[in-house]
């Protein structure tokens, strides 16, 4: 496993897999999200355009997916695009 920004990537996660996304996050204090809460986008600009804070959808840069110890596909937050 390789550490990247405070979390570990498993062998299924490719190096440099950082991507733009819209993340469903009722609370933004979490650092990882199940794959069903993440919609990948083509660019940061598209993610920002699709974000909707009223629906808890936020633009972000994420890494993943990676399999968690519980067997779920997870994405890890790199940074929110609106901060």
TIMI-2910 file (N, C-alpha, C, CB; in pm, 1 decimal, decimal comma, always signed):
<rs>
+----------+----------+----------+----------+----------+----------+----------+----------+----------+----------+----------+----------+------+
!      n_x !      n_y !      n_z !     ca_x !     ca_y !     ca_z !      c_x !      c_y !      c_z !     cb_x !     cb_y !     cb_z ! resn !
+----------+----------+----------+----------+----------+----------+----------+----------+----------+----------+----------+----------+------+
!    +83,4 !   -119,3 !     +0,0 !     +0,0 !     +0,0 !     +0,0 !    +87,3 !   +124,8 !     +0,0 !    -94,5 !     +0,3 !   +121,3 !  Unk !
!    +39,1 !   +227,6 !    -65,4 !   +111,6 !   +353,8 !    -76,1 !    +33,2 !   +462,9 !     -4,6 !   +135,8 !   +391,9 !   -224,5 !  Unk !
!   +100,9 !   +546,1 !    +74,0 !    +33,0 !   +655,9 !   +141,6 !    +25,5 !   +775,5 !    +48,1 !   +105,4 !   +693,7 !   +273,1 !  Unk !
!    -91,7 !   +840,2 !    +42,3 !   -110,3 !   +961,5 !    -37,5 !   -197,4 !  +1055,2 !    +43,3 !   -174,6 !   +930,5 !   -178,0 !  Unk !
!   -145,3 !  +1168,7 !    +82,7 !   -221,2 !  +1271,4 !   +154,1 !   -288,7 !  +1218,6 !   +279,6 !   -324,9 !  +1330,9 !    +63,0 !  Unk !
!   -222,3 !  +1133,1 !   +356,1 !   -276,9 !  +1088,1 !   +482,5 !   -364,0 !   +964,2 !   +475,2 !   -354,0 !  +1196,0 !   +541,8 !  Unk !
!   -380,4 !   +901,2 !   +359,3 !   -453,4 !   +776,4 !   +349,2 !   -374,2 !   +681,4 !   +262,4 !   -595,4 !   +798,5 !   +292,2 !  Unk !
!   -412,6 !   +557,2 !   +264,8 !   -337,4 !   +454,9 !   +193,6 !   -414,2 !   +407,7 !    +72,1 !   -306,1 !   +337,2 !   +285,4 !  Unk !
!   -343,3 !   +387,5 !    -37,2 !   -401,7 !   +335,9 !   -159,9 !   -369,1 !   +187,9 !   -169,8 !   -349,7 !   +413,4 !   -284,6 !  Unk !
!   -468,6 !   +108,0 !   -203,7 !   -441,8 !    -34,1 !   -221,1 !   -393,4 !    -62,1 !   -363,1 !   -567,5 !   -117,0 !   -190,0 !  Unk !
!   -365,3 !   -185,4 !   -391,4 !   -309,0 !   -221,1 !   -521,9 !   -408,4 !   -201,3 !   -636,2 !   -262,3 !   -365,3 !   -520,0 !  Unk !
!   -540,1 !   -190,8 !   -606,6 !   -639,8 !   -169,6 !   -711,0 !   -649,9 !    -23,0 !   -753,2 !   -775,0 !   -218,5 !   -663,7 !  Unk !
!   -597,5 !    +66,5 !   -673,2 !   -606,2 !   +209,1 !   -702,3 !   -480,8 !   +251,9 !   -775,9 !   -625,1 !   +292,1 !   -572,7 !  Unk !
!   -499,5 !   +308,3 !   -893,6 !   -382,7 !   +346,6 !   -972,5 !   -320,6 !   +474,5 !   -918,7 !   -420,8 !   +364,3 !  -1119,5 !  Unk !
!   -192,0 !   +486,6 !   -938,0 !   -119,4 !   +607,8 !   -902,9 !   -175,0 !   +724,4 !   -982,0 !    +31,7 !   +591,5 !   -928,9 !  Unk !
!   -191,6 !   +837,5 !   -916,8 !   -239,7 !   +954,8 !   -986,3 !   -385,9 !   +945,1 !  -1025,2 !   -157,5 !   +978,5 !  -1107,3 !  Unk !
!   -464,1 !   +869,9 !   -949,5 !   -604,8 !   +849,7 !   -981,3 !   -691,2 !   +965,1 !   -929,3 !   -653,3 !   +717,0 !   -922,6 !  Unk !
!   -630,7 !  +1080,9 !   -903,2 !   -707,4 !  +1195,5 !   -854,6 !   -801,2 !  +1243,0 !   -965,0 !   -613,0 !  +1310,8 !   -808,7 !  Unk !
!   -929,3 !  +1263,2 !   -928,8 !  -1031,6 !  +1297,2 !  -1026,6 !  -1125,5 !  +1403,8 !   -972,3 !  -1110,5 !  +1173,1 !  -1066,6 !  Unk !
!  -1191,4 !  +1474,5 !  -1062,8 !  -1296,3 !  +1569,2 !  -1026,1 !  -1423,6 !  +1490,5 !  -1000,6 !  -1318,0 !  +1677,1 !  -1137,4 !  Unk !
!  -1503,5 !  +1537,3 !   -903,3 !  -1626,1 !  +1465,9 !   -870,7 !  -1725,8 !  +1558,0 !   -801,8 !  -1595,7 !  +1345,2 !   -782,1 !  Unk !
!  -1849,9 !  +1514,1 !   -802,2 !  -1952,7 !  +1571,1 !   -716,8 !  -1981,6 !  +1465,2 !   -611,5 !  -2083,2 !  +1612,2 !   -798,3 !  Unk !
!  -1974,3 !  +1505,8 !   -485,1 !  -1987,8 !  +1412,6 !   -373,3 !  -2112,8 !  +1447,4 !   -293,3 !  -1861,7 !  +1415,9 !   -282,5 !  Unk !
!  -2195,3 !  +1346,2 !   -265,6 !  -2308,4 !  +1364,3 !   -175,2 !  -2254,2 !  +1352,6 !    -34,0 !  -2423,3 !  +1259,3 !   -202,3 !  Unk !
!  -2266,4 !  +1460,7 !    +43,8 !  -2210,2 !  +1463,6 !   +178,8 !  -2299,1 !  +1546,9 !   +270,9 !  -2066,2 !  +1520,3 !   +176,8 !  Unk !
!  -2388,8 !  +1481,8 !   +348,1 !  -2471,4 !  +1557,3 !   +442,1 !  -2387,2 !  +1637,2 !   +542,5 !  -2564,2 !  +1462,5 !   +516,7 !  Unk !
!  -2270,2 !  +1580,7 !   +580,3 !  -2172,9 !  +1650,8 !   +665,2 !  -2038,4 !  +1642,8 !   +595,1 !  -2165,7 !  +1588,7 !   +810,7 !  Unk !
!  -1972,0 !  +1754,7 !   +582,9 !  -1846,7 !  +1755,7 !   +507,3 !  -1725,2 !  +1722,7 !   +591,1 !  -1827,2 !  +1888,8 !   +443,9 !  Unk !
!  -1742,9 !  +1671,0 !   +709,2 !  -1630,3 !  +1636,8 !   +795,3 !  -1565,8 !  +1503,2 !   +764,3 !  -1674,2 !  +1636,9 !   +935,7 !  Unk !
!  -1624,0 !  +1426,1 !   +676,3 !  -1570,2 !  +1294,0 !   +644,0 !  -1458,7 !  +1304,4 !   +540,5 !  -1681,5 !  +1201,9 !   +592,5 !  Unk !
!  -1372,9 !  +1205,7 !   +540,6 !  -1262,8 !  +1203,3 !   +445,7 !  -1273,1 !  +1092,7 !   +343,5 !  -1134,9 !  +1190,4 !   +518,0 !  Unk !
!  -1375,8 !  +1007,3 !   +356,6 !  -1394,4 !   +899,5 !   +259,7 !  -1543,1 !   +879,7 !   +235,4 !  -1328,6 !   +767,6 !   +309,1 !  Unk !
!  -1575,6 !   +833,9 !   +114,0 !  -1714,6 !   +822,6 !    +72,8 !  -1733,8 !   +695,4 !     -7,6 !  -1758,0 !   +945,4 !     -8,9 !  Unk !
!  -1845,4 !   +626,3 !    +16,4 !  -1876,0 !   +508,3 !    -64,2 !  -1897,0 !   +550,1 !   -209,0 !  -2001,3 !   +434,7 !     -9,8 !  Unk !
!  -1867,0 !   +460,5 !   -298,6 !  -1874,2 !   +489,9 !   -441,9 !  -2011,7 !   +538,4 !   -485,7 !  -1836,9 !   +367,3 !   -521,1 !  Unk !
!  -2118,4 !   +492,7 !   -421,0 !  -2252,1 !   +536,2 !   -461,0 !  -2281,7 !   +680,5 !   -421,8 !  -2355,6 !   +445,5 !   -400,0 !  Unk !
!  -2193,0 !   +745,9 !   -348,5 !  -2208,0 !   +887,2 !   -311,1 !  -2122,7 !   +979,1 !   -397,9 !  -2171,0 !   +906,8 !   -164,6 !  Unk !
!  -2052,4 !   +922,1 !   -494,5 !  -1957,6 !   +997,4 !   -576,3 !  -1995,5 !   +985,5 !   -723,5 !  -1812,9 !   +947,2 !   -553,2 !  Unk !
!  -2003,8 !  +1100,8 !   -789,4 !  -2027,0 !  +1103,7 !   -935,2 !  -1905,4 !  +1169,9 !   -997,8 !  -2161,2 !  +1181,4 !   -973,1 !  Unk !
!  -1831,1 !  +1094,8 !  -1076,3 !  -1709,7 !  +1148,0 !  -1138,5 !  -1746,0 !  +1244,1 !  -1251,1 !  -1621,1 !  +1033,4 !  -1192,1 !  Unk !
!  -1664,7 !  +1349,4 !  -1265,3 !  -1684,7 !  +1452,4 !  -1365,9 !  -1561,8 !  +1460,2 !  -1456,0 !  -1713,1 !  +1589,2 !  -1299,7 !  Unk !
!  -1577,4 !  +1524,1 !  -1571,0 !  -1467,2 !  +1539,5 !  -1665,3 !  -1367,6 !  +1646,3 !  -1621,4 !  -1521,1 !  +1573,5 !  -1802,1 !  Unk !
!  -1413,1 !  +1745,7 !  -1542,4 !  -1324,2 !  +1855,8 !  -1503,4 !  -1370,7 !  +1916,8 !  -1371,5 !  -1319,4 !  +1964,4 !  -1613,9 !  Unk !
!  -1281,5 !  +1994,6 !  -1310,5 !  -1318,5 !  +2067,8 !  -1189,4 !  -1432,0 !  +2164,6 !  -1218,0 !  -1197,6 !  +2143,4 !  -1132,7 !  Unk !
!  -1427,3 !  +2231,1 !  -1333,5 !  -1530,9 !  +2328,3 !  -1369,3 !  -1667,6 !  +2260,7 !  -1379,5 !  -1495,9 !  +2397,7 !  -1502,4 !  Unk !
!  -1672,3 !  +2142,1 !  -1438,6 !  -1799,1 !  +2069,2 !  -1448,7 !  -1849,2 !  +2029,3 !  -1309,8 !  -1782,6 !  +1943,7 !  -1537,8 !  Unk !
!  -1759,6 !  +1986,8 !  -1223,3 !  -1798,6 !  +1950,0 !  -1086,5 !  -1855,8 !  +2069,8 !  -1012,4 !  -1678,5 !  +1893,2 !  -1009,3 !  Unk !
!  -1790,3 !  +2184,6 !  -1024,0 !  -1839,1 !  +2305,8 !   -958,2 !  -1976,8 !  +2344,0 !  -1012,8 !  -1739,2 !  +2422,4 !   -977,7 !  Unk !
!  -1996,0 !  +2331,1 !  -1143,5 !  -2124,4 !  +2364,1 !  -1206,2 !  -2236,5 !  +2271,7 !  -1157,4 !  -2112,3 !  +2355,5 !  -1358,9 !  Unk !
!  -2206,1 !  +2143,7 !  -1137,9 !  -2306,8 !  +2045,1 !  -1097,1 !  -2332,1 !  +2042,8 !   -946,3 !  -2264,3 !  +1907,9 !  -1142,3 !  Unk !
!  -2246,9 !  +2106,8 !   -867,9 !  -2263,5 !  +2108,2 !   -722,2 !  -2392,0 !  +2180,6 !   -684,3 !  -2142,2 !  +2175,3 !   -654,0 !  Unk !
!  -2452,7 !  +2136,5 !   -574,0 !  -2576,2 !  +2196,8 !   -522,7 !  -2578,9 !  +2178,1 !   -371,6 !  -2703,7 !  +2133,3 !   -589,7 !  Unk !
!  -2534,0 !  +2278,2 !   -298,7 !  -2523,7 !  +2268,2 !   -152,8 !  -2659,7 !  +2240,0 !    -88,6 !  -2464,7 !  +2397,3 !    -95,0 !  Unk !
!  -2766,0 !  +2288,9 !   -146,1 !  -2899,3 !  +2263,2 !    -92,7 !  -2936,7 !  +2115,9 !    -94,4 !  -3001,0 !  +2341,2 !   -170,3 !  Unk !
!  -2877,0 !  +2040,5 !   -185,1 !  -2899,9 !  +1895,9 !   -194,6 !  -2780,1 !  +1817,2 !   -140,7 !  -2927,9 !  +1855,6 !   -340,6 !  Unk !
!  -2687,2 !  +1885,6 !    -73,3 !  -2566,9 !  +1824,5 !    -13,7 !  -2474,8 !  +1764,4 !   -118,7 !  -2606,7 !  +1716,7 !    +86,4 !  Unk !
!  -2469,1 !  +1825,8 !   -236,1 !  -2380,5 !  +1782,3 !   -344,1 !  -2269,4 !  +1884,0 !   -359,0 !  -2458,1 !  +1764,9 !   -478,1 !  Unk !
!  -2144,5 !  +1841,4 !   -337,2 !  -2030,6 !  +1932,3 !   -333,9 !  -1923,1 !  +1889,5 !   -433,9 !  -1971,8 !  +1938,8 !   -192,7 !  Unk !
!  -1861,9 !  +1987,3 !   -496,4 !  -1752,0 !  +1963,0 !   -589,4 !  -1625,6 !  +1931,0 !   -510,2 !  -1729,3 !  +2085,8 !   -682,4 !  Unk !
!  -1551,8 !  +1831,3 !   -558,1 !  -1432,3 !  +1787,4 !   -486,2 !  -1332,5 !  +1723,6 !   -581,1 !  -1469,3 !  +1689,2 !   -375,2 !  Unk !
!  -1210,2 !  +1707,4 !   -531,2 !  -1109,2 !  +1622,5 !   -595,1 !  -1100,7 !  +1498,8 !   -507,7 !   -967,1 !  +1695,9 !   -610,1 !  Unk !
!  -1107,9 !  +1381,2 !   -569,3 !  -1107,0 !  +1255,0 !   -496,3 !  -1004,7 !  +1160,2 !   -558,0 !  -1247,4 !  +1190,6 !   -496,2 !  Unk !
!   -968,9 !  +1058,6 !   -482,0 !   -883,0 !   +949,7 !   -528,6 !   -960,7 !   +820,8 !   -508,8 !   -744,7 !   +946,3 !   -451,9 !  Unk !
!   -951,8 !   +733,7 !   -605,6 !  -1017,7 !   +604,9 !   -591,3 !  -1076,0 !   +559,3 !   -723,1 !  -1126,3 !   +611,8 !   -485,6 !  Unk !
!  -1154,6 !   +455,2 !   -718,7 !  -1199,0 !   +386,6 !   -597,3 !  -1094,4 !   +289,5 !   -544,4 !  -1328,4 !   +312,4 !   -623,9 !  Unk !
!  -1109,9 !   +260,1 !   -416,7 !  -1023,5 !   +166,2 !   -348,6 !  -1112,8 !    +79,1 !   -261,2 !   -912,9 !   +239,5 !   -264,3 !  Unk !
!  -1077,4 !    -45,1 !   -243,9 !  -1158,6 !   -134,2 !   -161,8 !  -1124,5 !   -113,3 !    -14,4 !  -1136,6 !   -282,0 !   -202,6 !  Unk !
!  -1226,0 !    -87,5 !    +68,0 !  -1204,8 !    -69,7 !   +211,6 !  -1187,1 !   -205,4 !   +278,8 !  -1322,8 !     +7,3 !   +275,5 !  Unk !
!  -1147,6 !   -203,2 !   +405,4 !  -1130,9 !   -328,5 !   +479,3 !  -1263,8 !   -401,1 !   +495,9 !  -1068,6 !   -301,7 !   +616,4 !  Unk !
!  -1375,2 !   -327,8 !   +484,3 !  -1507,9 !   -389,6 !   +493,5 !  -1554,7 !   -443,6 !   +358,6 !  -1609,4 !   -288,7 !   +546,8 !  Unk !
!  -1477,3 !   -420,0 !   +252,2 !  -1510,8 !   -470,9 !   +120,9 !  -1587,9 !   -373,4 !    +33,1 !  -1588,9 !   -594,3 !   +135,7 !  Unk !
!  -1607,6 !   -250,3 !    +77,6 !  -1679,0 !   -150,4 !     -0,7 !  -1582,2 !    -74,4 !    -90,7 !  -1754,3 !    -53,1 !    +91,4 !  Unk !
!  -1630,0 !    -30,4 !   -205,9 !  -1552,0 !    +58,3 !   -291,6 !  -1563,8 !   +199,6 !   -235,2 !  -1601,0 !    +52,1 !   -441,3 !  Unk !
!  -1450,1 !   +263,2 !   -209,3 !  -1447,3 !   +394,4 !   -144,9 !  -1366,4 !   +492,8 !   -228,0 !  -1388,9 !   +384,0 !     -3,1 !  Unk !
!  -1406,4 !   +618,9 !   -219,5 !  -1328,0 !   +729,9 !   -272,6 !  -1280,2 !   +811,7 !   -154,0 !  -1411,4 !   +817,7 !   -373,4 !  Unk !
!  -1161,0 !   +866,7 !   -164,7 !  -1100,5 !   +944,9 !    -57,4 !  -1088,9 !  +1090,4 !   -100,4 !   -961,8 !   +888,2 !    -19,3 !  Unk !
!  -1131,3 !  +1178,4 !    -13,0 !  -1129,2 !  +1321,5 !    -40,9 !   -985,5 !  +1373,1 !    -43,9 !  -1211,6 !  +1398,2 !    +64,2 !  Unk !
!   -951,6 !  +1444,0 !   -148,9 !   -824,1 !  +1515,6 !   -156,4 !   -847,7 !  +1658,7 !   -109,6 !   -764,6 !  +1512,6 !   -302,3 !  Unk !
!   -950,5 !  +1723,1 !   -168,7 !   -988,3 !  +1857,3 !   -124,8 !  -1124,0 !  +1894,9 !   -184,1 !   -880,6 !  +1960,9 !   -165,6 !  Unk !
!  -1194,7 !  +1982,4 !   -112,4 !  -1318,8 !  +2040,4 !   -165,2 !  -1280,0 !  +2150,7 !   -261,4 !  -1411,7 !  +2095,2 !    -50,1 !  Unk !
!  -1352,9 !  +2166,7 !   -369,0 !  -1318,9 !  +2267,3 !   -469,4 !  -1373,5 !  +2406,4 !   -436,4 !  -1370,9 !  +2223,7 !   -603,7 !  Unk !
!  -1459,0 !  +2417,3 !   -338,2 !  -1515,6 !  +2548,3 !   -302,9 !  -1451,6 !  +2608,7 !   -180,3 !  -1663,5 !  +2536,4 !   -280,4 !  Unk !
!  -1343,3 !  +2552,5 !   -131,9 !  -1276,1 !  +2607,9 !    -13,2 !  -1144,8 !  +2672,7 !    -50,8 !  -1251,9 !  +2498,7 !    +91,6 !  Unk !
+----------+----------+----------+----------+----------+----------+----------+----------+----------+----------+----------+----------+------+
</rs>
